Amino acid sequence: MDMLPAEARERALTAPLNLMREEQRCEARIGCGGQSATLFVRGRASVAQAINISPNGTMLETAAQLAVDEHVVVAFAGCTPIHATVRWMKDGRVGLHFGREMLHA
């Protein structure tokens, strides 16, 4: 296998992290205006506010203590609860990826 030239390797190793974290969303988010939701974490219910939602995930604001890759269940008023995985957390907000795509009527 060919080795990368030293200059290219050095650039790759010193690239700013923000260049490596480009927008990865492939679908539009819909604002939720802080609609309330219930987040079930390790068998306990926590209050959450929905910031936005898409067919494959949601951003919530919550005081719940979570971990990346943790399995949770989120329930929105009038909807069947849905399984999700924690993808990221920052400043009281959490990004969840749904276990299956949500469909709208």
C-alpha positions as CSV (number, residue, x, y, z in Angstrom):
1,M,0.0,0.0,0.0
2,D,1.3,3.4,-0.9
3,M,2.1,5.8,1.9
4,L,0.7,9.3,1.9
5,P,3.3,12.0,1.2
6,A,4.5,13.6,4.4
7,E,2.9,17.0,3.5
8,A,-0.5,15.5,2.9
9,R,-0.3,13.4,6.1
10,E,0.6,16.5,8.1
11,R,-2.3,18.5,6.7
12,A,-4.7,15.7,7.5
13,L,-3.5,15.3,11.0
14,T,-3.7,19.1,11.7
15,A,-7.0,19.9,10.0
16,P,-9.3,21.8,12.3
17,L,-12.0,19.6,13.7
18,N,-14.8,22.0,12.5
19,L,-13.7,21.2,8.9
20,M,-14.2,17.5,9.7
21,R,-17.7,18.1,11.2
22,E,-19.5,19.4,8.1
23,E,-23.3,19.4,8.0
24,Q,-24.4,15.8,7.8
25,R,-28.1,16.4,7.8
26,C,-29.8,15.0,4.7
27,E,-33.3,16.1,5.6
28,A,-35.0,19.3,6.7
29,R,-35.8,20.0,10.3
30,I,-39.2,21.3,11.4
31,G,-39.3,23.7,14.3
32,C,-41.5,22.5,17.2
33,G,-41.8,25.7,19.2
34,G,-40.9,24.0,22.5
35,Q,-43.7,21.4,22.3
36,S,-43.5,19.2,25.4
37,A,-42.4,15.6,25.2
38,T,-41.7,12.8,27.7
39,L,-38.3,11.2,27.6
40,F,-37.9,7.8,29.2
41,V,-34.4,7.1,30.3
42,R,-33.4,4.0,32.2
43,G,-37.1,3.4,33.2
44,R,-37.6,7.0,34.5
45,A,-39.7,9.7,32.8
46,S,-38.3,13.1,32.3
47,V,-39.8,16.3,30.9
48,A,-38.4,17.6,27.7
49,Q,-39.1,20.4,25.2
50,A,-38.9,19.6,21.5
51,I,-36.7,22.1,19.5
52,N,-37.0,20.5,16.1
53,I,-37.9,17.2,14.5
54,S,-37.3,15.3,11.2
55,P,-38.4,11.9,10.0
56,N,-35.3,10.3,11.5
57,G,-34.6,12.3,14.7
58,T,-35.3,15.2,17.0
59,M,-33.5,17.8,19.1
60,L,-34.8,18.1,22.7
61,E,-34.0,20.4,25.6
62,T,-34.0,18.4,28.9
63,A,-32.4,18.2,32.3
64,A,-32.2,14.4,32.0
65,Q,-28.7,12.9,32.4
66,L,-27.9,11.0,29.2
67,A,-24.9,9.3,27.6
68,V,-24.0,9.2,23.9
69,D,-25.3,5.9,22.3
70,E,-27.8,5.4,25.1
71,H,-31.2,4.0,24.2
72,V,-34.2,6.1,25.2
73,V,-37.9,6.3,24.4
74,V,-39.5,9.6,23.5
75,A,-43.3,10.3,23.5
76,F,-44.9,13.4,22.0
77,A,-48.6,14.2,22.8
78,G,-50.9,12.2,20.6
79,C,-48.2,10.0,19.2
80,T,-47.0,6.5,19.8
81,P,-43.7,6.5,21.8
82,I,-40.7,5.9,19.7
83,H,-37.3,4.3,20.4
84,A,-34.3,6.5,19.9
85,T,-30.5,6.6,20.4
86,V,-28.7,9.6,21.9
87,R,-26.3,11.0,19.2
88,W,-25.0,14.1,20.9
89,M,-25.5,16.4,24.0
90,K,-24.6,20.0,24.6
91,D,-25.8,22.7,27.0
92,G,-29.0,20.9,28.0
93,R,-29.9,19.9,24.5
94,V,-29.7,16.4,23.1
95,G,-29.9,15.0,19.5
96,L,-31.8,11.8,19.2
97,H,-31.9,9.4,16.2
98,F,-35.1,7.4,15.9
99,G,-35.0,3.6,15.7
100,R,-37.3,3.9,12.7
101,E,-38.4,6.7,10.4
102,M,-41.5,8.7,11.6
103,L,-44.1,9.1,8.9
104,H,-46.6,11.9,8.7
105,A,-50.1,11.6,7.4
